[in-house]
């Protein structure tokens, strides 16, 4: 591939660029964004080859554009790039929600463009920003691709090949299944970590001083980017609320077992949970 444009050179966009450079898959990677200091830092770190604040220049001659910004920015970004994309240019993204992105694309373009191939890498860190970019971030990590029914087959192959070149394992599904699964496995755990910290702050601000390793492990993802997670909640609200309410039922079950002094039932619940997690770790 001759040229790729990355809009939003942060942790995910920067790691994708770094991985592609390591794999020698692209001749030139250009970064675009609003923060020139961030883009200059990305170039200094050799994550991108060049940068510009001019979207027309950024997309001129690009084979592919990757949107790696918070989901709530997508409508403005698609409207911005619309005059500069053509049928040969592939559009893709790294958003944590897919249904809302499909709807936004249809609003902006009037239909889902066949060269727009949504994707979501299941990887990240609690740190954000281009300084945290890592060429190996996607090694052995799943990337879910959710092409529309009218998607260009070669565009899907190209996007898959790029992700595989940075070490990812590809899985294809529709956007509805994606949003439900990720609400359970990613969005819900983040809500639990954020709400746990909120509970401690409101109940006893001094409590954190007495927390040990288990609390540190469990609460780690509460250090994640607040703007990104705000956008995820707004754009996948139905599924997230559904699973929060489902999880509340599980908490009620545990609370009742404790309240009613049922040690055998508690032990079985804990053993089943341990077995499920141990099995997952072996996969």
C-alpha positions in Angstrom: 0.0 0.0 0.0 1.4 3.4 -1.0 -0.2 5.8 1.5 -2.4 5.6 4.6 -4.0 8.5 6.4 -4.6 8.1 10.2 -7.1 10.6 11.7 -6.4 10.6 15.4 -2.9 9.5 16.2 -3.3 8.3 19.8 -2.9 5.0 21.5 -4.8 2.9 18.9 -4.1 4.9 15.8 -0.5 5.3 16.7 -0.1 1.6 17.6 -1.6 0.6 14.2 0.8 3.0 12.4 3.8 1.7 14.4 2.8 -1.9 13.7 2.5 -1.3 9.9 5.9 0.5 9.8 7.4 -2.5 11.7 5.9 -4.9 9.1 6.9 -2.7 6.2 3.3 -2.7 4.8 3.0 0.9 3.8 5.3 3.3 1.9 3.9 6.4 3.7 1.8 7.1 6.8 0.4 10.6 7.2 -1.3 11.7 10.4 -4.1 14.2 10.6 -5.7 15.8 13.7 -6.4 19.1 15.5 -3.4 19.0 17.8 -0.2 19.8 15.9 2.0 19.2 19.0 0.6 15.7 19.2 1.2 15.1 15.5 4.7 16.5 15.8 5.4 14.1 18.7 4.1 11.2 16.6 6.5 12.1 13.8 9.4 12.5 16.3 8.7 9.0 17.6 8.7 7.7 14.0 5.2 6.5 14.3 4.1 8.5 11.2 6.1 9.8 8.3 4.4 13.1 8.0 1.5 15.1 9.2 -0.8 17.9 8.1 -3.7 20.0 9.4 -5.2 20.1 5.9 -7.6 17.2 5.3 -7.4 17.6 1.5 -3.7 17.2 1.6 -3.9 14.3 4.1 -6.2 12.3 1.9 -4.6 13.2 -1.5 -3.5 9.9 -3.0 -4.4 7.9 0.1 -5.3 4.2 -0.4 -6.9 4.0 3.0 -8.0 6.3 5.8 -8.3 5.0 9.4 -10.5 7.0 11.8 -9.2 6.6 15.3 -11.0 9.3 17.3 -13.9 9.1 19.9 -17.1 7.8 18.4 -19.0 11.1 19.0 -16.6 12.8 16.5 -17.5 10.5 13.6 -20.3 12.5 12.1 -18.1 15.6 11.8 -15.2 13.6 10.5 -17.2 11.8 7.9 -18.7 15.1 6.7 -15.2 16.5 6.6 -13.7 13.7 4.5 -16.7 13.1 2.2 -15.6 15.6 -0.5 -12.1 14.1 -0.6 -12.8 10.3 -0.8 -13.4 8.3 -3.9 -14.6 4.8 -4.7 -11.0 3.4 -4.6 -10.2 4.8 -1.1 -11.0 2.5 1.8 -12.5 4.0 4.9 -12.2 2.1 8.2 -12.2 2.8 11.9 -11.4 1.4 15.3 -14.5 2.5 17.2 -15.7 0.4 20.2 -19.3 0.6 18.9 -20.4 -0.4 15.4 -24.1 0.0 15.1 -24.0 3.7 15.7 -21.1 4.2 13.3 -23.1 2.4 10.6 -26.0 4.7 11.2 -23.8 7.8 11.1 -22.2 6.7 7.8 -25.7 6.2 6.3 -26.7 9.7 7.5 -23.6 11.4 6.0 -23.4 9.4 2.7 -27.1 8.6 2.3 -26.1 4.9 2.3 -23.4 2.6 3.7 -20.5 3.1 1.3 -19.2 -0.3 0.0 -15.6 0.8 0.7 -16.4 1.6 4.4 -15.2 -1.4 6.4 -15.8 -0.9 10.1 -13.4 -2.6 12.5 -12.7 -2.8 16.2 -9.4 -4.1 17.7 -10.0 -5.7 21.1 -6.9 -4.3 22.6 -5.8 -1.3 24.7 -4.1 0.1 27.7 -5.3 2.3 30.6 -2.8 4.9 29.3 -3.8 6.9 26.3 -2.0 9.2 23.9 0.6 8.7 21.2 3.4 8.3 23.8 1.7 5.0 24.8 1.6 3.7 21.2 3.1 0.2 20.9 3.8 -1.7 17.6 3.0 -5.0 19.4 -0.3 -3.9 21.0 -2.4 -6.1 18.6 -0.3 -9.2 18.7 -2.6 -12.2 19.2 -5.5 -9.9 19.8 -8.9 -10.2 18.1 -10.0 -7.5 15.6 -13.7 -7.7 14.8 -14.6 -6.5 11.3 -18.3 -5.7 10.7 -18.7 -5.2 6.9 -22.1 -4.2 5.5 -24.0 -6.5 3.2 -22.9 -4.4 0.2 -19.2 -4.2 1.3 -16.6 -4.5 -1.3 -15.0 -7.9 -0.9 -11.5 -6.7 -1.8 -11.7 -3.9 0.7 -12.6 -6.4 3.4 -9.6 -8.5 2.4 -7.3 -5.5 2.4 -8.4 -4.3 5.9 -8.1 -7.9 7.2 -4.6 -8.2 5.7 -3.4 -5.0 7.4 -4.6 -6.0 10.8 -3.1 -9.5 10.4 0.2 -7.9 9.5 0.3 -6.2 12.9 -0.3 -9.5 14.6 -4.1 -9.5 15.0 -6.6 -12.4 14.7 -9.6 -11.5 12.5 -13.2 -12.3 13.2 -16.1 -11.1 11.1 -19.6 -10.5 12.4 -22.5 -8.1 12.1 -22.6 -4.9 14.0 -25.6 -6.0 16.2 -23.8 -9.1 17.5 -20.6 -7.0 18.0 -22.3 -4.4 20.1 -24.0 -6.9 22.4 -20.9 -9.0 22.9 -18.7 -6.0 23.6 -21.2 -4.5 26.0 -20.7 -7.6 28.1 -17.0 -8.2 27.8 -15.6 -4.7 27.6 -18.2 -2.0 28.3 -19.7 -3.6 31.4 -16.3 -4.2 33.1 -15.3 -0.6 32.6 -18.6 0.6 34.1 -17.9 -1.6 37.1 -14.5 -0.2 37.5 -15.7 3.4 37.2 -18.6 2.9 39.5 -16.4 1.1 42.1 -14.1 4.1 42.2 -17.2 6.4 42.4 -18.6 4.3 45.3 -15.3 4.5 47.3 -14.9 8.2 46.7 -18.4 8.9 47.9 -18.4 6.5 50.8 -14.9 6.9 52.2 -12.2 8.8 50.3 -9.6 7.3 52.6 -10.4 3.7 51.7 -8.1 3.5 48.7 -5.1 3.9 51.1 -5.9 0.4 52.4 -6.4 -1.3 49.1 -4.0 -4.1 48.0 -3.1 -5.8 44.8 -6.6 -7.2 44.1 -8.1 -3.8 44.2 -5.4 -2.4 42.0 -6.0 -5.2 39.4 -9.8 -4.8 39.4 -9.8 -1.0 39.3 -7.0 -0.7 36.6 -9.3 0.2 33.8 -10.9 3.0 35.7 -7.8 4.9 34.5 -9.0 4.7 30.9 -9.8 7.7 28.8 -12.9 9.4 30.1 -14.0 11.0 26.8 -13.7 7.8 24.9 -15.8 5.9 27.5 -18.4 8.7 27.7 -18.9 8.3 23.9 -19.1 4.5 24.1 -21.8 4.8 26.7 -23.9 7.2 24.6 -23.5 5.2 21.4 -24.2 1.7 22.9 -26.5 2.8 25.6 -29.3 0.1 25.2 -26.9 -2.8 25.3 -24.8 -1.4 28.2 -27.8 -0.7 30.3 -29.2 -4.1 29.6 -26.1 -5.8 30.9 -25.7 -3.5 33.9 -29.3 -4.5 34.9 -28.4 -8.2 34.3 -25.3 -7.9 36.4 -27.3 -6.2 39.2 -29.3 -9.4 39.4 -26.1 -11.4 39.8 -25.0 -9.1 42.6 -28.4 -9.5 44.3 -28.0 -13.2 44.1 -24.6 -13.1 45.8 -26.0 -10.6 48.4 -28.9 -12.9 49.2 -26.6 -16.0 49.6 -24.4 -14.0 52.0 -27.4 -12.5 53.9 -29.1 -16.0 54.2 -25.8 -17.7 55.4 -25.6 -20.2 52.5 -21.9 -21.2 52.4 -22.3 -24.3 50.1 -24.1 -22.2 47.5 -21.5 -19.4 47.8 -18.7 -21.8 47.4 -20.2 -23.4 44.3 -20.8 -20.0 42.7 -17.1 -19.0 43.4 -15.8 -22.4 42.1 -17.9 -22.1 38.9 -16.6 -18.6 38.4 -13.0 -19.7 39.0 -13.3 -22.6 36.7 -14.8 -20.4 33.9 -12.0 -17.8 34.2 -9.2 -20.5 34.4 -10.5 -22.1 31.3 -10.6 -18.7 29.5 -7.0 -18.0 30.4 -5.9 -21.3 28.8 -7.5 -20.4 25.4 
